[in-house]
Amino acid sequence: MPPTNPSVISQLRQLIYYHIDNNLLKNAQFYAERLAAYDHRSTESAYLLALCHLRLGDHASAYEYAKPAGWRGTHLGCAYVFAQACLALERYKDGITALEKSRGLWGGKNSFGKHTASSRQPLPDGAAINCLLGKLYYGYDNKTKAVSCFEDALKQNPFMWDAFTMLCDMGTNLKVPNIFKMSPELEAVLKTSSQEQWESQSQSKDNTLSAMPDQDRNRPGVRPASVASDVPDPFNNVPTRSFAGGLFGTLGISQKLSESNPSLTNLPAAGGGGIGPEAMETPTGPSASIDVTVVPNRRDPGVVSAFSTEPPQAPVRKMRTIQGLGMDFSMDAPKMSRAVSTKRPQKGPEVEESAAAQALRINGLVPPAGERKRTVSGQVVPRQSSEDPGAPQRRSVRLFNQIRPASSKSSSNVPTVGPAPGRELKKARPPISKIMRPSSSTSTVGRQVSGNRKPVDDSMDVDGKDYIPRTWQVTNIPVQKSIELDPGRHEDALRTLLDLFKKFGNAYYALAQFQCQEALQIYASLPRAQLETPWALAQMGRAHYEQAAYAEAEKYYKRIRQVAPTRFEDMEIYSTILWHLKRETDLAFLAHELIDSSWKSPQAWCALGNSWSLAGDHEQALRCFKRATQLDPKFAYAFTLQGHEHVANEEYDKALTSYRHGIAADKRHYNAWYGVGRVFEKLGNYEKASKHFEIASLINPTNAVLICCIGTVLEKQKQPRAALTYFTKATDLAPRSALTRFKKARALLALGEMQLALNELMILKDIAPDEAMVHFLLGRLYKNLRDKGQAVRHFTIALNLDPKASQKIKEAIESLEEEDDEDEPSMMA
């Protein structure tokens, strides 16, 4: 095999990174295989090939290619890709071993603040690897190690959001304000990264200066191109103005220059020599000292403007004052105070000069001898020539005479200078901008001369050579300091973000602890724009759902369907809400809409299963829920819904299996624990039922239904006093819950607390006036109170509301008559 060529290897790596950055992963994989075949001993080649397979979702191949170097921990990239593949393949132990062996490569490494729009860190830092290691330990069922890794990740980078959410979902007790704060470690990292960026930028500027000619680098006022190009154009909304031969605009002046003929940018003087640095220096005396920057325009390839980041810009030059061309640019001209100020910090006796004079000096345009001149204010004065009348004309004058139109007519105060003979000069409407506003209604400052904003298409023959004209824009806008390189602003921005994420963190943690009302209050304090995001809407809807406020929760999920119709996450909760509200049509429409959008979405199959369940077809519902668990074996809620359908079919063994699968997928899924308790309750095993209900209540201590279930089991075990304690607690948690208040009233009635039971039932009658059981219980209560009239009244209402229970209600009414018959002989005796 021929020896490897380092240049070929470097080029292949460049191709791979190019296609990875542009998300052309198939191309990247192809070139990664070529690189691995060309340089098969390099761990870098194995890393790139494994990375491509991982990005493409081929976790098994990524595992195999990254294993040699990743397992040994000799290459950080291979170890990280290998661990990610292990997480997807559920080979947690292998991933943990690889990351622990490579700890010397990433321990203490922190690249926070080093990822910008123009720079990346190719390998992960300690925070990212600790987060991945925590997920592996969690999958390996080592909760202690997982919590430790997630905490380390958040200490290194408080913006590691998934580490925070994992801690919340695991039920860990957290102090959220201590996580989202500006720690000393974070401040040190921030200062270090800002200093590195500043040094890198300074090095780039030094390299630019070192590449400039000596006469340009040493000239006062010259700036390198990179200084202006690093800052975005703050006046990007100002239209580009073309300079078509002689008139100047308020902000910039454009002049045709030649790229094909370099001599046009260095026109000879009257004596035949070029305009060198000596002839272009600012003379002593009262002349302007203004920096003029010529840079390309990003909007139009043929137009150049200030503060571009694309082509390099020309160095700044200071030049002498030139009079002529039908205008007066001398120090006697009035200043454009309302347009734009060209004043710069002056040194010595220098004064300001108009931007038009600078551009004319740059391009060497000198009017012919004997020409009269026009000032900015419109006054015509004789020209005062400082040159020798007998000297030959300069080359720039001859060029100007060639492009000067034949007509001497002018429009308003505009000089008769045009881009080509016969071209009519038009006024251009000034743009609506404070910095482009003319000084008066009669001023010509800021007008468009040629009537065409595009570069002139006419080609000219200068010195026997054709060239394509190009429009340039000259401006003297000061360069602003880049915000990215200001450590103070970096710190302020980070504090602002940390305050925002502290609110998000507090709300998420409160909801994870099922403190739903507290979570809703925190979310309400967020900015409106943040509240309208799908994630925030889903969180608020979930908080209402956990409180059994299904109507309120429905509003948030409806809004999610409007702002993010392609979102599938949390749609299984929305379908359950519609199931509780008995919205059969809405639920069927949601299910079919989700299935049509994504056939492989487990949430869509859950919605379809809920739709079949509400329609009463439990077998079809079971098929849908089983399909959801096949698509996502870790989808705990789908297993729970599957168990509910088995309970409806009285298939208790299958129900227990489904619920236990749900618990295995998520140990804090309280719905599955509740389902197991419910099965044992139906089977008459009250001890096990109470145990599972208590576990579910420990996970979600604010759920009134779970507390009520514990009380029901105690009631069936003939412990009414203990049951009443739980019913009272459930009623305090959910005062508007009809179920908990009904069970509390029934327990009070069983204990002989007639007046307290009557108070609860009167409240319950207002909450659920059409509930037959409420009126039936009121009838029994009035029967015990010997109020026959009220008892018969409520028994009759219950009979009308629930005709199916007529037999039991009639028996209660007959018992009243029997008691009356028993009382009559005793009264007569």
ZINOR-V669374 format. One record per pair of residues at least 6 apart in sequence whose C-alpha atoms are under 6 Angstrom apart, sorted by the first residue. I is the first residue (numbers start at 0). J is the second residue. D is the distance in Angstrom with one decimal. If there is no record, write none. Layout:
BEGIN
I&J&D, I&J&D
END
This chain:
BEGIN
15&27&4.7, 18&27&5.2, 19&27&5.9, 28&51&5.3, 31&48&5.0, 35&44&5.2, 45&64&6.0, 46&77&5.0, 49&61&4.3, 49&64&5.3, 49&65&5.5, 52&61&5.2, 53&61&5.4, 58&84&5.0, 62&81&5.3, 62&84&5.5, 65&77&5.0, 65&81&5.3, 68&74&5.8, 68&77&6.0, 69&77&4.6, 69&78&3.7, 69&81&5.8, 69&97&5.9, 70&97&4.8, 72&78&5.8, 72&97&5.6, 72&100&5.0, 72&101&4.2, 76&122&6.0, 78&97&5.7, 82&94&4.1, 85&91&5.8, 85&94&5.3, 91&135&5.3, 91&139&5.7, 105&124&6.0, 105&125&5.4, 106&125&5.7, 108&124&5.2, 108&125&5.2, 109&124&5.1, 109&125&5.9, 110&124&5.9, 112&192&5.8, 126&152&4.2, 126&155&5.6, 129&148&5.2, 129&152&5.3, 130&149&5.5, 130&152&5.7, 130&162&5.8, 133&145&4.1, 133&148&4.9, 133&149&5.6, 136&145&5.0, 137&145&5.3, 149&162&5.2, 153&159&5.9, 157&179&5.8, 167&508&5.7, 167&511&5.9, 179&497&5.4, 179&501&5.5, 193&486&6.0, 221&314&5.9, 221&315&4.5, 222&314&5.9, 222&315&5.8, 223&314&5.9, 224&311&5.8, 224&312&4.9, 227&306&4.9, 227&478&5.8, 228&306&4.7, 228&307&4.9, 228&308&4.6, 230&306&5.9, 230&481&6.0, 231&306&5.7, 232&306&5.0, 241&253&5.2, 241&452&5.7, 242&252&5.7, 242&253&4.1, 242&254&5.2, 243&417&5.7, 243&418&4.7, 243&449&5.9, 244&416&5.6, 244&417&5.2, 244&418&5.3, 245&416&5.3, 247&355&5.4, 248&444&5.8, 248&445&4.3, 249&444&5.6, 249&445&4.4, 251&472&5.7, 251&473&4.9, 251&474&4.9, 252&472&5.4, 252&473&5.2, 253&470&5.7, 253&471&4.5, 253&472&4.4, 254&470&5.7, 254&471&5.5, 255&468&5.3, 255&469&5.0, 255&470&5.0, 256&468&5.9, 256&469&5.5, 257&468&5.9, 259&466&5.9, 265&273&5.8, 265&274&5.8, 266&273&5.6, 267&273&3.8, 267&274&5.8, 268&393&5.5, 269&392&6.0, 269&393&4.2, 279&318&4.8, 280&318&5.2, 281&317&5.9, 281&318&5.0, 281&319&4.9, 285&348&5.9, 285&349&5.0, 285&350&5.6, 286&349&5.3, 286&350&5.4, 287&349&5.5, 287&350&4.6, 287&351&4.3, 287&352&4.6, 290&315&5.8, 291&315&5.3, 291&474&5.9, 291&475&5.2, 292&315&5.2, 292&473&5.9, 292&474&5.9, 293&312&5.9, 293&313&5.6, 293&473&5.2, 294&303&5.2, 294&304&5.1, 294&305&5.3, 294&312&4.3, 295&303&3.3, 295&304&5.1, 296&302&5.1, 296&303&3.6, 296&304&4.3, 301&469&5.7, 302&470&5.1, 302&471&5.5, 303&471&4.9, 303&472&5.3, 304&472&5.2, 322&328&5.8, 323&366&5.2, 323&372&5.8, 324&366&4.8, 325&372&4.3, 325&373&5.1, 326&372&5.1, 326&373&4.2, 326&374&5.1, 327&373&5.6, 327&374&4.3, 328&356&5.6, 337&438&4.9, 338&434&5.6, 338&435&5.4, 338&436&5.2, 338&437&5.4, 338&438&6.0, 339&434&5.6, 342&351&5.5, 364&395&5.4, 365&396&5.4, 366&396&5.9, 371&381&5.1, 371&382&5.0, 372&380&5.9, 372&382&5.5, 373&379&4.6, 404&420&4.4, 409&415&5.1, 424&448&5.7, 424&449&5.3, 425&448&5.9, 425&450&5.2, 426&446&6.0, 426&447&5.6, 427&446&5.1, 427&447&4.4, 437&444&5.8, 454&470&5.5, 458&467&5.7, 459&465&5.8, 506&518&4.5, 506&521&5.6, 509&518&5.3, 510&518&5.6, 515&542&5.0, 533&559&5.6, 536&555&5.7, 540&552&4.4, 540&555&5.2, 543&552&5.1, 544&552&5.6, 549&576&5.7, 570&602&5.9, 571&602&5.2, 571&605&5.7, 571&606&5.6, 574&606&5.1, 577&586&5.9, 586&610&5.7, 587&610&5.5, 590&606&5.0, 590&607&4.7, 593&603&5.1, 594&603&5.4, 601&627&4.3, 601&630&6.0, 604&623&5.4, 604&627&5.5, 605&624&5.7, 608&620&4.1, 608&623&4.9, 608&624&5.9, 611&620&5.1, 612&620&5.5, 617&644&5.9, 621&641&5.8, 624&637&5.7, 624&641&5.7, 633&664&5.1, 635&661&4.3, 635&664&5.4, 638&657&5.3, 638&661&5.1, 639&658&5.4, 639&661&5.9, 639&671&5.5, 642&654&4.2, 642&657&5.1, 642&658&5.7, 645&654&5.0, 646&654&6.0, 655&675&6.0, 658&671&5.0, 661&671&6.0, 669&695&4.7, 672&691&5.7, 672&695&5.5, 673&692&5.6, 673&695&5.9, 676&688&4.0, 676&691&4.9, 676&692&5.6, 679&688&5.0, 680&688&5.3, 689&709&5.8, 696&705&5.8, 703&729&4.5, 706&725&6.0, 706&729&5.9, 707&726&5.6, 707&729&6.0, 710&722&4.1, 710&725&5.2, 713&722&5.3, 714&722&5.5, 723&746&5.9, 726&743&5.2, 730&739&5.6, 730&740&5.9, 744&756&4.7, 744&759&5.7, 747&756&5.3, 748&756&5.7, 771&797&4.4, 771&800&5.5, 771&801&6.0, 774&793&5.0, 774&797&5.4, 775&794&5.5, 775&797&5.6, 778&790&4.0, 778&793&5.1, 778&794&5.4, 781&790&5.0, 782&790&5.5, 798&805&5.7
END
